[in-house]
Amino acid sequence: MSSISGEKKLFRYYKIYEQIYENPFISASEIAQKTKIARSTVSKDLTEMYNNFMVGPAICLKPAQNYHLYTALLKVKNPLLAYWCFRRFPKVVYRSLASGSWNLLLISEKCIDFSFLKGFKEYIYYGVKGVTFLSKVETVDWNKSLERMYDMLDTPAKKSFLYKEVPLLPWGKEEWRLYHTFRHNVRVQVTPLLKVLGIRYEQYRKWLSSLSGVAEIQVSFYPHGVNNYFAFDFLFKSTSHKQLVDILGQLPSTCFFSSVGEYLLARLSVMNRKEKDDLLTFIFELGKKGFFTDFCHALLVSPSRNNFTQRGTE
Protein backbone atom coordinates (compact mmCIF):
# COMPACT_ATOMS: atom_id res chain seq x y z
CA MET A 1 0.00 0.00 0.00
CA SER A 2 2.68 2.50 -1.02
CA SER A 3 0.50 4.39 -3.53
CA ILE A 4 -1.63 7.40 -2.57
CA SER A 5 -4.81 5.38 -3.13
CA GLY A 6 -3.34 2.58 -1.00
CA GLU A 7 -2.52 5.00 1.82
CA LYS A 8 -6.06 6.38 1.74
CA LYS A 9 -7.51 2.89 1.91
CA LEU A 10 -5.20 1.94 4.80
CA PHE A 11 -6.34 5.10 6.63
CA ARG A 12 -9.99 4.03 6.15
CA TYR A 13 -9.23 0.49 7.27
CA TYR A 14 -7.59 1.77 10.42
CA LYS A 15 -10.50 4.10 11.22
CA ILE A 16 -12.97 1.22 10.80
CA TYR A 17 -10.81 -1.09 12.91
CA GLU A 18 -10.67 1.54 15.69
CA GLN A 19 -14.45 1.63 15.90
CA ILE A 20 -14.77 -2.15 16.02
CA TYR A 21 -12.02 -2.38 18.65
CA GLU A 22 -14.00 0.00 20.87
CA ASN A 23 -17.38 -1.62 20.14
CA PRO A 24 -17.29 -5.10 18.54
CA PHE A 25 -21.03 -4.95 17.74
CA ILE A 26 -21.09 -1.51 16.13
CA SER A 27 -23.12 -1.39 12.91
CA ALA A 28 -21.76 -0.29 9.55
CA SER A 29 -24.08 2.72 9.68
CA GLU A 30 -22.69 3.79 13.06
CA ILE A 31 -19.13 3.33 11.78
CA ALA A 32 -19.96 5.56 8.80
CA GLN A 33 -21.44 8.21 11.08
CA LYS A 34 -18.48 8.23 13.49
CA THR A 35 -15.73 8.11 10.84
CA LYS A 36 -17.41 10.33 8.22
CA ILE A 37 -16.83 7.56 5.66
CA ALA A 38 -19.66 6.81 3.23
CA ARG A 39 -21.89 3.91 4.33
CA SER A 40 -21.35 2.04 1.05
CA THR A 41 -17.58 2.45 1.39
CA VAL A 42 -17.65 1.12 4.94
CA SER A 43 -19.51 -2.01 3.80
CA LYS A 44 -17.09 -2.55 0.91
CA ASP A 45 -14.06 -1.99 3.12
CA LEU A 46 -15.35 -4.38 5.79
CA THR A 47 -15.65 -7.14 3.18
CA GLU A 48 -12.08 -6.51 2.02
CA MET A 49 -10.77 -6.28 5.58
CA TYR A 50 -12.23 -9.65 6.55
CA ASN A 51 -10.50 -11.24 3.59
CA ASN A 52 -7.02 -10.12 4.60
CA PHE A 53 -6.63 -7.40 7.23
CA MET A 54 -8.88 -8.08 10.22
CA VAL A 55 -9.76 -11.17 12.28
CA GLY A 56 -12.67 -11.38 14.72
CA PRO A 57 -13.92 -9.93 16.99
CA ALA A 58 -13.41 -13.21 18.83
CA ILE A 59 -14.61 -14.28 22.26
CA CYS A 60 -11.76 -14.97 24.70
CA LEU A 61 -13.10 -16.63 27.84
CA LYS A 62 -11.67 -15.74 31.22
CA PRO A 63 -10.62 -18.56 33.54
CA ALA A 64 -13.22 -19.41 36.17
CA GLN A 65 -13.45 -21.69 39.17
CA ASN A 66 -15.27 -24.19 36.97
CA TYR A 67 -13.40 -23.50 33.69
CA HIS A 68 -9.69 -23.56 32.90
CA LEU A 69 -7.48 -23.95 29.87
CA TYR A 70 -3.96 -25.36 29.97
CA THR A 71 -0.98 -24.27 27.86
CA ALA A 72 1.68 -26.81 26.89
CA LEU A 73 4.90 -25.88 25.08
CA LEU A 74 6.50 -29.14 24.02
CA LYS A 75 9.50 -30.54 22.24
CA VAL A 76 8.61 -33.70 20.35
CA LYS A 77 10.52 -35.90 17.91
CA ASN A 78 8.03 -35.55 15.04
CA PRO A 79 6.07 -32.29 15.57
CA LEU A 80 4.19 -32.46 12.27
CA LEU A 81 2.87 -35.93 13.02
CA ALA A 82 1.88 -34.88 16.56
CA TYR A 83 0.21 -31.75 15.18
CA TRP A 84 -2.05 -33.80 12.91
CA CYS A 85 -2.68 -36.43 15.58
CA PHE A 86 -4.24 -33.76 17.79
CA ARG A 87 -6.46 -32.45 14.99
CA ARG A 88 -9.53 -34.30 16.26
CA PHE A 89 -8.49 -34.73 19.87
CA PRO A 90 -11.60 -33.58 21.83
CA LYS A 91 -9.85 -31.78 24.68
CA VAL A 92 -7.24 -29.90 22.60
CA VAL A 93 -8.78 -26.59 21.47
CA TYR A 94 -5.70 -25.03 19.85
CA ARG A 95 -2.43 -26.21 18.39
CA SER A 96 0.43 -24.70 16.42
CA LEU A 97 3.75 -25.82 15.02
CA ALA A 98 6.85 -23.82 15.81
CA SER A 99 10.59 -23.75 15.23
CA GLY A 100 12.79 -22.75 18.15
CA SER A 101 12.80 -23.43 21.88
CA TRP A 102 9.68 -25.62 21.40
CA ASN A 103 8.12 -27.12 18.30
CA LEU A 104 4.52 -27.74 19.39
CA LEU A 105 2.10 -25.50 21.28
CA LEU A 106 -1.09 -27.12 22.58
CA ILE A 107 -3.96 -25.63 24.57
CA SER A 108 -6.37 -28.05 26.19
CA GLU A 109 -9.57 -27.91 28.22
CA LYS A 110 -8.30 -30.59 30.58
CA CYS A 111 -4.97 -31.32 32.22
CA ILE A 112 -3.33 -33.92 29.97
CA ASP A 113 -0.13 -35.88 30.55
CA PHE A 114 1.59 -35.20 27.22
CA SER A 115 4.70 -37.08 28.35
CA PHE A 116 2.96 -40.26 27.13
CA LEU A 117 2.92 -38.77 23.61
CA LYS A 118 5.00 -40.89 21.23
CA GLY A 119 8.23 -39.04 20.48
CA PHE A 120 7.84 -36.71 23.49
CA LYS A 121 11.15 -35.12 24.54
CA GLU A 122 10.41 -32.45 27.15
CA TYR A 123 8.07 -29.79 28.48
CA ILE A 124 9.31 -26.24 27.98
CA TYR A 125 6.27 -25.11 29.97
CA TYR A 126 2.94 -26.57 31.06
CA GLY A 127 0.37 -24.80 33.24
CA VAL A 128 -2.96 -23.02 33.63
CA LYS A 129 -3.63 -20.36 30.98
CA GLY A 130 -5.04 -16.90 31.66
CA VAL A 131 -7.36 -15.00 29.35
CA THR A 132 -5.89 -13.83 26.04
CA PHE A 133 -5.49 -10.06 25.70
CA LEU A 134 -5.11 -8.37 22.31
CA SER A 135 -3.28 -5.08 21.92
CA LYS A 136 -4.83 -2.05 20.25
CA VAL A 137 -2.89 -0.99 17.17
CA GLU A 138 -2.03 2.67 17.78
CA THR A 139 0.11 3.30 14.70
CA VAL A 140 0.77 1.43 11.46
CA ASP A 141 4.37 2.71 11.22
CA TRP A 142 7.14 0.43 12.50
CA ASN A 143 9.64 3.19 13.36
CA LYS A 144 7.05 5.23 15.26
CA SER A 145 6.01 2.21 17.29
CA LEU A 146 9.64 1.42 18.12
CA GLU A 147 10.23 5.01 19.28
CA ARG A 148 7.23 4.75 21.61
CA MET A 149 8.53 1.46 23.00
CA TYR A 150 11.98 2.88 23.77
CA ASP A 151 10.34 5.89 25.44
CA MET A 152 8.59 3.48 27.82
CA LEU A 153 11.77 1.71 28.92
CA ASP A 154 11.81 2.87 32.55
CA THR A 155 12.60 0.22 35.14
CA PRO A 156 9.32 -1.49 36.14
CA ALA A 157 8.01 0.02 39.36
CA LYS A 158 6.01 -2.86 40.81
CA LYS A 159 4.97 -6.45 40.25
CA SER A 160 1.99 -7.02 37.96
CA PHE A 161 0.31 -10.13 36.59
CA LEU A 162 -2.45 -10.65 34.04
CA TYR A 163 -4.12 -13.69 35.56
CA LYS A 164 -7.53 -13.04 37.07
CA GLU A 165 -10.21 -15.66 37.65
CA VAL A 166 -13.96 -15.03 37.64
CA PRO A 167 -16.00 -16.83 40.33
CA LEU A 168 -18.14 -18.94 38.01
CA LEU A 169 -18.96 -19.51 34.37
CA PRO A 170 -22.72 -20.17 34.73
CA TRP A 171 -23.40 -21.68 31.31
CA GLY A 172 -25.64 -24.53 30.34
CA LYS A 173 -25.80 -26.50 27.10
CA GLU A 174 -27.39 -23.71 25.03
CA GLU A 175 -24.85 -21.10 26.14
CA TRP A 176 -21.95 -23.35 25.18
CA ARG A 177 -23.53 -24.01 21.78
CA LEU A 178 -23.80 -20.26 21.22
CA TYR A 179 -20.19 -19.79 22.26
CA HIS A 180 -18.88 -22.44 19.87
CA THR A 181 -20.96 -20.90 17.06
CA PHE A 182 -19.92 -17.26 17.53
CA ARG A 183 -16.51 -17.48 19.24
CA HIS A 184 -14.48 -16.78 16.08
CA ASN A 185 -16.46 -13.70 15.02
CA VAL A 186 -19.37 -12.11 16.88
CA ARG A 187 -20.20 -9.93 13.85
CA VAL A 188 -21.47 -12.76 11.64
CA GLN A 189 -25.14 -12.81 10.64
CA VAL A 190 -27.04 -14.04 13.67
CA THR A 191 -30.50 -15.09 12.48
CA PRO A 192 -29.51 -17.91 10.08
CA LEU A 193 -27.21 -19.45 12.70
CA LEU A 194 -29.86 -19.29 15.43
CA LYS A 195 -32.26 -21.12 13.13
CA VAL A 196 -29.70 -23.89 12.66
CA LEU A 197 -29.15 -24.07 16.42
CA GLY A 198 -32.87 -23.94 17.21
CA ILE A 199 -32.24 -21.18 19.77
CA ARG A 200 -34.56 -18.18 20.21
CA TYR A 201 -33.20 -14.67 19.64
CA GLU A 202 -34.16 -13.68 23.20
CA GLN A 203 -31.93 -16.46 24.54
CA TYR A 204 -29.10 -15.24 22.31
CA ARG A 205 -29.51 -11.66 23.59
CA LYS A 206 -29.47 -12.88 27.19
CA TRP A 207 -26.27 -14.86 26.54
CA LEU A 208 -24.74 -11.87 24.78
CA SER A 209 -25.42 -9.57 27.73
CA SER A 210 -23.58 -11.99 30.05
CA LEU A 211 -20.36 -12.03 28.03
CA SER A 212 -18.83 -8.87 29.50
CA GLY A 213 -18.50 -10.58 32.87
CA VAL A 214 -16.86 -13.79 31.65
CA ALA A 215 -14.99 -12.90 28.45
CA GLU A 216 -13.01 -10.37 26.46
CA ILE A 217 -14.36 -9.69 22.96
CA GLN A 218 -11.46 -8.53 20.82
CA VAL A 219 -10.51 -7.89 17.21
CA SER A 220 -7.07 -8.21 15.58
CA PHE A 221 -5.72 -6.00 12.80
CA TYR A 222 -2.87 -6.50 10.31
CA PRO A 223 -2.57 -3.18 8.43
CA HIS A 224 -0.39 -4.56 5.62
CA GLY A 225 -2.27 -7.83 5.17
CA VAL A 226 -2.12 -10.87 7.44
CA ASN A 227 -0.14 -12.94 4.93
CA ASN A 228 2.67 -10.37 4.88
CA TYR A 229 3.57 -10.99 8.54
CA PHE A 230 5.34 -13.80 10.29
CA ALA A 231 4.87 -14.34 14.01
CA PHE A 232 7.11 -15.22 16.94
CA ASP A 233 5.90 -16.58 20.26
CA PHE A 234 7.92 -15.37 23.27
CA LEU A 235 7.76 -16.88 26.75
CA PHE A 236 8.96 -14.38 29.38
CA LYS A 237 9.69 -15.31 32.97
CA SER A 238 8.57 -12.09 34.58
CA THR A 239 6.82 -10.32 37.43
CA SER A 240 5.99 -7.36 35.15
CA HIS A 241 3.28 -8.78 32.91
CA LYS A 242 1.18 -5.64 32.57
CA GLN A 243 4.18 -3.45 31.81
CA LEU A 244 5.39 -5.88 29.14
CA VAL A 245 1.92 -5.89 27.58
CA ASP A 246 1.77 -2.09 27.56
CA ILE A 247 5.18 -1.77 25.92
CA LEU A 248 5.16 -4.63 23.42
CA GLY A 249 1.54 -3.83 22.60
CA GLN A 250 2.80 -0.68 20.85
CA LEU A 251 3.85 -2.76 17.84
CA PRO A 252 2.02 -1.78 14.61
CA SER A 253 -0.03 -4.98 14.29
CA THR A 254 -2.09 -6.87 16.85
CA CYS A 255 -0.14 -8.69 19.57
CA PHE A 256 -1.56 -11.55 21.65
CA PHE A 257 -0.74 -11.93 25.36
CA SER A 258 -1.62 -14.61 27.86
CA SER A 259 -0.32 -15.29 31.35
CA VAL A 260 0.84 -18.81 32.14
CA GLY A 261 1.76 -18.86 35.82
CA GLU A 262 4.82 -16.68 36.44
CA TYR A 263 5.36 -16.52 32.68
CA LEU A 264 3.90 -14.28 29.97
CA LEU A 265 3.28 -15.78 26.54
CA ALA A 266 3.34 -13.16 23.77
CA ARG A 267 2.70 -13.56 20.04
CA LEU A 268 4.37 -10.70 18.16
CA SER A 269 4.37 -10.17 14.39
CA VAL A 270 6.97 -8.64 12.09
CA MET A 271 7.19 -8.23 8.32
CA ASN A 272 10.88 -8.68 7.50
CA ARG A 273 14.34 -9.46 8.83
CA LYS A 274 15.04 -5.84 9.83
CA GLU A 275 11.91 -5.71 11.98
CA LYS A 276 12.80 -9.07 13.52
CA ASP A 277 16.29 -7.80 14.39
CA ASP A 278 14.86 -4.53 15.76
CA LEU A 279 12.43 -6.49 17.93
CA LEU A 280 15.05 -8.87 19.33
CA THR A 281 17.39 -5.96 20.08
CA PHE A 282 14.58 -4.23 21.95
CA ILE A 283 13.70 -7.36 23.90
CA PHE A 284 17.30 -7.64 25.11
CA GLU A 285 16.98 -4.02 26.30
CA LEU A 286 13.84 -5.00 28.21
CA GLY A 287 15.88 -7.71 29.93
CA LYS A 288 18.60 -5.25 30.90
CA LYS A 289 15.96 -3.03 32.50
CA GLY A 290 14.61 -5.91 34.58
CA PHE A 291 11.28 -6.54 32.82
CA PHE A 292 12.03 -10.28 32.79
CA THR A 293 14.66 -12.63 34.16
CA ASP A 294 14.63 -15.16 31.31
CA PHE A 295 12.92 -15.77 27.98
CA CYS A 296 12.76 -18.22 25.10
CA HIS A 297 11.01 -17.97 21.77
CA ALA A 298 9.90 -19.85 18.66
CA LEU A 299 8.83 -18.95 15.15
CA LEU A 300 5.23 -19.85 14.32
CA VAL A 301 5.29 -22.14 11.29
CA SER A 302 1.73 -23.53 11.15
CA PRO A 303 -1.06 -21.62 9.38
CA SER A 304 -3.11 -20.78 12.46
CA ARG A 305 -2.75 -17.17 13.61
CA ASN A 306 -5.53 -16.83 16.16
CA ASN A 307 -5.64 -16.00 19.82
CA PHE A 308 -4.35 -19.10 21.65
CA THR A 309 -7.91 -20.20 22.47
CA GLN A 310 -9.52 -21.47 19.27
CA ARG A 311 -8.98 -24.41 16.98
CA GLY A 312 -6.44 -23.55 14.30
CA THR A 313 -7.71 -23.22 10.78
CA GLU A 314 -6.52 -25.87 8.37
Residue, then its C-alpha position, 0 to 999 in steps of 0.5 A: m500500500s505505497s501508492i496514494s490510493g493505497e494509503k487512503k484505503l489503509f487510513r480508512y481500514y484503520k478508522i474502521y478497525e478503531q471503531i470495532y475495537e472500541n465496540p465489537f457490535i457496532s453497525a456499519s451505519e454507526i461506523a460511517q457516522k463516526t468516521k465520516i466515511a460513506r456507508s457504502t464504502v464502509s460495507k465494501d471496506l469491511t468485506e475486504m478487511y475480513n478477507n485479509f486485514m482483520v480477524g474477529p472480533a473473537i470471544c476470549l473466555k476468562p478462567a473461572q473456578n469451573y473453567h480452565l485452559y492449559t498451555a503446553l509448550l512441548k519438544v517432540k521428535n516428530p512435531l508435524l505428526a503430533y500436530w495432525c494427531f491432535r487435529r480431532f483430539p476432543k480436549v485440545v482446542y488449539r495447536s500450532l507448530a513452531s521452530g525454536s525453543w519448542n516445536l509444538l504448542l497445545i492448549s487443552e480444556k483438561c490437564i493432559d499428561f503429554s509425556f505419554l505422547k510418542g516421540f515426546k522429549e520435554y516440556i518447555y512449559y505446562g500450566v494453567k492459561g489466563v485470558t488472552f489479551l489483544s493489543k490495540v494498534e495505535t500506529v501502522d508505522w514500525n519506526k514510530s512504534l519502536e520510538r514509543m517502546y523505547d520511550m517506555l523503557d523505565t525500570p518497572a516500578k512494581k509487580s503485575f500479573l495478568y491472571k484473574e479468575v472469575p468466580l463462576l462460568p454459569w453456562g448450560k448446554e445452550e450457552w456453550r452451543l452459542y459460544h462455539t458458534f460465535r466465538h471466532n467472530v461475533r459480527v457474523q449474521v445471527t438469524p440464520l445461525l440461530k435457526v440452525l441451532g434452534i435457539r430463540y433470539e431472546q436467549y441469544r440476547k441474554w447470553l450476549s449480555s452476560l459475556s462482559g463478565v466472563a470474556e473479552i471480545q477482541v478484534s485483531f488488525y494487520p494493516h499490511g495484510v495478514n499474509n505479509y507478517f510472520a509471528f514469533d511466540f515469546l515466553f517471558k519469565s517475569t513479574s511485570h506482565k502488565q508493563l510488558v503488555d503495555i510496551l510490546g503492545q505498541l507494535p504496529s499490528t495486533c499482539f496476543f498476550s496470555s499469562v501462564g503462571e509466572y510466565l507471559l506468553a506473547r505472540l508478536s508479528v513482524m514483516n521482514r528481517k530488519e523488523k525481527d532484528d529490531l524487535l530482538t534488540f529491543i527485547f534484550e533491552l527489556g531484559k537489561k531493564g529488569f522486565f524479565t529474568d529469562f525468555c525463550h522464543a519460537l517462530l510460528v510455522s503452522p497456518s493458524r494465527n488466532n488468539f491461543t484459544q480457538r482451533g487452528t484453521e486448516 
